[in-house]
Amino acid sequence: MVKVIAQSFIVVCVLLSSVFAYDNQVHASTDQWEKIKERGELRVGLSADYAPMEFERTVKGKREYAGIDIEIAKKIAKDHNVQLKIVNMQFDSLLGALKTGKIDMIISGMTPTAERKKEVDFSDNYMTVEQKVVIRKVDKQKYQSLEDLANKRIGAQKQTTQEELAQTEIEGADVQSLTRLPEVILSLKSNKIDAMVMDSAVGKAYLQQNKDLTFSDASFADSEKQTAIALPKESPELMDRVNGSIKEIKNQNLLPQYEKNAADAMQNDGNFISKYGSFFVTGLKNTILISIIGVAFGAIFGSFFALMKIGSIRILKWFSTIYIEFLRGTPLLVQVFLVYFGTTAVLGWDISAFICGAIALVINCSAYIAEIIRAGINAVDKGQTEAARSLGLNYRQTMRHVIMPQAIKNILPALGNEFVTVIKESSIISVIGVSEIMFNAQVVQGASFDPFTPLIIAAILYFILTFTLSRIMNYFEGRLKASD
């Protein structure tokens, strides 16, 4: 925990001084294979909500990744005698993670495009997929061609080939891009959009579980797309090794076996709770832990900055004011990304997603709690300070024995509200792969092809946490009032 505090303070200094203006070439000086070999671990980034390409499942109570891309990742790691580590995060965060060194490669059904090639290199193609339009069955006769979809609301996953096709080949389309594929499916099922674009392999898996959806007869002029592995720039040795494994996959015709393995892993072998209950339990534990870290260390930092702001030392007042206003004036989501990518790009720290998420929550909470504590201190009658000083107490003794005990009573309700807020806002750190409630709900969405039920369970868990905490805070408030 001390490590989290120290790292949080350093990260804040970096945020305020440089706002992470870093050189994109910092990780290009050394072939990425050298770093992989040195650590003995291959970190593969993907978005595990894309069955049969990649998804999570439970086997004998243990969670594991499965899918075609997972099989390819396992082969590459085995071919080159390194351990495989899967880094699961949202698809639109993968390129940033690769460029900042959080992961070594992306194997997530990614199609090489001109824009992506400016940022990363791509291996040889390993698979061809066809892009299809998915619609509601009741609209089967209504949307039979791309012309029928003109000027309609078309859904797609953000920063994907499907998004590009919807924008370029459907005339006047109102393209609504969402972060994750299950969210697009849910939008289609709830009539928020008229159709969506997805690749045929993934589409077949979803259609088997969502009987009210079907493929449209509409077809794209350039419907077949190649998928490849994204690699860091200037890493020729890593590129050669990856291409060598892909060549073996093609020569030995291993893809059909990988597809069969993925299909077998997708088979329904139990009820919803038995298959996915452990996902929500894990998410619940991590949400509670990271929320406690955020509020506890946020209160420690916040106390220091509150005292600095009301103190008489001008430079400390300025620093605390800048700190508080910057963090209160920027979204938590931005802070999460700055910490996650910036700790590697600027500071060169290889910190886990959980620690990065905790640091982001700590520094965010500290700014709000600093203002809560400052307001609580200012609410104490100034006569209390004058009386304490007249009795011979110095400033530190006055704050410790007279002012702070009364201030704590004043700020307890606001501090409880901040704790409730942190529990709910912890869902934001799911974007970097922290396994809290919302992240696990999204994983279950992808594994079960059910976009709605996991959200209901997540909402219930958040409500239980916040309602319980509210009752506890009300109890302590009542005890404090009784002491009056």
ChimeraX attribute file (.defattr): number of C-alpha atoms within 10 A of each C-alpha:
attribute: neighborCount
match mode: 1-to-1
recipient: residues
	/A:1	9
	/A:2	8
	/A:3	8
	/A:4	15
	/A:5	19
	/A:6	11
	/A:7	18
	/A:8	23
	/A:9	15
	/A:10	12
	/A:11	23
	/A:12	19
	/A:13	13
	/A:14	19
	/A:15	21
	/A:16	14
	/A:17	10
	/A:18	10
	/A:19	13
	/A:20	18
	/A:21	12
	/A:22	13
	/A:23	10
	/A:24	11
	/A:25	13
	/A:26	14
	/A:27	20
	/A:28	14
	/A:29	10
	/A:30	13
	/A:31	17
	/A:32	23
	/A:33	18
	/A:34	13
	/A:35	14
	/A:36	17
	/A:37	14
	/A:38	10
	/A:39	11
	/A:40	15
	/A:41	16
	/A:42	24
	/A:43	22
	/A:44	26
	/A:45	27
	/A:46	27
	/A:47	27
	/A:48	29
	/A:49	27
	/A:50	28
	/A:51	27
	/A:52	29
	/A:53	24
	/A:54	25
	/A:55	28
	/A:56	25
	/A:57	21
	/A:58	18
	/A:59	11
	/A:60	8
	/A:61	12
	/A:62	10
	/A:63	14
	/A:64	11
	/A:65	17
	/A:66	24
	/A:67	25
	/A:68	25
	/A:69	29
	/A:70	24
	/A:71	20
	/A:72	21
	/A:73	25
	/A:74	17
	/A:75	18
	/A:76	22
	/A:77	20
	/A:78	13
	/A:79	13
	/A:80	14
	/A:81	13
	/A:82	18
	/A:83	16
	/A:84	18
	/A:85	16
	/A:86	20
	/A:87	21
	/A:88	24
	/A:89	23
	/A:90	21
	/A:91	24
	/A:92	17
	/A:93	19
	/A:94	24
	/A:95	21
	/A:96	15
	/A:97	23
	/A:98	24
	/A:99	23
	/A:100	24
	/A:101	23
	/A:102	25
	/A:103	23
	/A:104	24
	/A:105	28
	/A:106	27
	/A:107	23
	/A:108	24
	/A:109	25
	/A:110	21
	/A:111	21
	/A:112	21
	/A:113	13
	/A:114	8
	/A:115	8
	/A:116	15
	/A:117	13
	/A:118	9
	/A:119	16
	/A:120	18
	/A:121	19
	/A:122	23
	/A:123	19
	/A:124	18
	/A:125	17
	/A:126	18
	/A:127	15
	/A:128	14
	/A:129	17
	/A:130	15
	/A:131	22
	/A:132	22
	/A:133	28
	/A:134	29
	/A:135	26
	/A:136	22
	/A:137	14
	/A:138	11
	/A:139	14
	/A:140	15
	/A:141	11
	/A:142	13
	/A:143	22
	/A:144	17
	/A:145	16
	/A:146	18
	/A:147	14
	/A:148	14
	/A:149	22
	/A:150	16
	/A:151	13
	/A:152	17
	/A:153	19
	/A:154	27
	/A:155	30
	/A:156	29
	/A:157	24
	/A:158	19
	/A:159	16
	/A:160	19
	/A:161	21
	/A:162	23
	/A:163	21
	/A:164	17
	/A:165	19
	/A:166	26
	/A:167	17
	/A:168	10
	/A:169	16
	/A:170	21
	/A:171	15
	/A:172	15
	/A:173	18
	/A:174	18
	/A:175	21
	/A:176	19
	/A:177	20
	/A:178	17
	/A:179	17
	/A:180	20
	/A:181	26
	/A:182	25
	/A:183	20
	/A:184	26
	/A:185	27
	/A:186	15
	/A:187	19
	/A:188	21
	/A:189	19
	/A:190	11
	/A:191	11
	/A:192	15
	/A:193	21
	/A:194	20
	/A:195	27
	/A:196	28
	/A:197	24
	/A:198	26
	/A:199	20
	/A:200	17
	/A:201	17
	/A:202	18
	/A:203	21
	/A:204	17
	/A:205	17
	/A:206	24
	/A:207	15
	/A:208	12
	/A:209	12
	/A:210	16
	/A:211	10
	/A:212	12
	/A:213	22
	/A:214	20
	/A:215	22
	/A:216	22
	/A:217	15
	/A:218	15
	/A:219	15
	/A:220	16
	/A:221	7
	/A:222	10
	/A:223	13
	/A:224	14
	/A:225	18
	/A:226	16
	/A:227	20
	/A:228	23
	/A:229	27
	/A:230	29
	/A:231	26
	/A:232	26
	/A:233	22
	/A:234	17
	/A:235	18
	/A:236	15
	/A:237	13
	/A:238	20
	/A:239	22
	/A:240	13
	/A:241	16
	/A:242	24
	/A:243	20
	/A:244	15
	/A:245	19
	/A:246	23
	/A:247	15
	/A:248	12
	/A:249	17
	/A:250	12
	/A:251	9
	/A:252	9
	/A:253	11
	/A:254	14
	/A:255	17
	/A:256	10
	/A:257	12
	/A:258	21
	/A:259	18
	/A:260	14
	/A:261	16
	/A:262	22
	/A:263	17
	/A:264	13
	/A:265	21
	/A:266	19
	/A:267	9
	/A:268	10
	/A:269	11
	/A:270	9
	/A:271	9
	/A:272	13
	/A:273	10
	/A:274	12
	/A:275	21
	/A:276	23
	/A:277	15
	/A:278	16
	/A:279	23
	/A:280	24
	/A:281	15
	/A:282	14
	/A:283	21
	/A:284	20
	/A:285	13
	/A:286	18
	/A:287	25
	/A:288	17
	/A:289	14
	/A:290	23
	/A:291	22
	/A:292	18
	/A:293	20
	/A:294	25
	/A:295	26
	/A:296	16
	/A:297	23
	/A:298	24
	/A:299	24
	/A:300	15
	/A:301	21
	/A:302	28
	/A:303	20
	/A:304	15
	/A:305	26
	/A:306	27
	/A:307	18
	/A:308	21
	/A:309	22
	/A:310	15
	/A:311	11
	/A:312	10
	/A:313	10
	/A:314	12
	/A:315	11
	/A:316	16
	/A:317	18
	/A:318	13
	/A:319	14
	/A:320	22
	/A:321	16
	/A:322	13
	/A:323	21
	/A:324	24
	/A:325	12
	/A:326	15
	/A:327	20
	/A:328	17
	/A:329	10
	/A:330	11
	/A:331	11
	/A:332	20
	/A:333	15
	/A:334	12
	/A:335	22
	/A:336	24
	/A:337	20
	/A:338	20
	/A:339	26
	/A:340	28
	/A:341	27
	/A:342	23
	/A:343	23
	/A:344	18
	/A:345	25
	/A:346	20
	/A:347	14
	/A:348	14
	/A:349	15
	/A:350	14
	/A:351	15
	/A:352	14
	/A:353	23
	/A:354	19
	/A:355	19
	/A:356	28
	/A:357	25
	/A:358	27
	/A:359	29
	/A:360	27
	/A:361	28
	/A:362	29
	/A:363	29
	/A:364	27
	/A:365	29
	/A:366	29
	/A:367	26
	/A:368	20
	/A:369	27
	/A:370	25
	/A:371	18
	/A:372	24
	/A:373	26
	/A:374	20
	/A:375	15
	/A:376	21
	/A:377	23
	/A:378	12
	/A:379	14
	/A:380	17
	/A:381	11
	/A:382	11
	/A:383	9
	/A:384	14
	/A:385	18
	/A:386	12
	/A:387	13
	/A:388	18
	/A:389	14
	/A:390	10
	/A:391	10
	/A:392	10
	/A:393	16
	/A:394	12
	/A:395	11
	/A:396	10
	/A:397	13
	/A:398	19
	/A:399	18
	/A:400	10
	/A:401	12
	/A:402	17
	/A:403	22
	/A:404	16
	/A:405	13
	/A:406	17
	/A:407	20
	/A:408	15
	/A:409	14
	/A:410	20
	/A:411	19
	/A:412	19
	/A:413	17
	/A:414	14
	/A:415	19
	/A:416	19
	/A:417	15
	/A:418	17
	/A:419	23
	/A:420	21
	/A:421	14
	/A:422	24
	/A:423	23
	/A:424	19
	/A:425	16
	/A:426	24
	/A:427	17
	/A:428	20
	/A:429	26
	/A:430	23
	/A:431	22
	/A:432	25
	/A:433	20
	/A:434	27
	/A:435	26
	/A:436	27
	/A:437	31
	/A:438	28
	/A:439	25
	/A:440	26
	/A:441	25
	/A:442	24
	/A:443	27
	/A:444	28
	/A:445	24
	/A:446	27
	/A:447	28
	/A:448	26
	/A:449	22
	/A:450	18
	/A:451	23
	/A:452	15
	/A:453	15
	/A:454	23
	/A:455	18
	/A:456	11
	/A:457	16
	/A:458	21
	/A:459	15
	/A:460	11
	/A:461	18
	/A:462	19
	/A:463	15
	/A:464	12
	/A:465	16
	/A:466	19
	/A:467	13
	/A:468	13
	/A:469	17
	/A:470	16
	/A:471	11
	/A:472	13
	/A:473	18
	/A:474	15
	/A:475	12
	/A:476	14
	/A:477	17
	/A:478	11
	/A:479	11
	/A:480	13
	/A:481	10
	/A:482	8
	/A:483	7
	/A:484	5
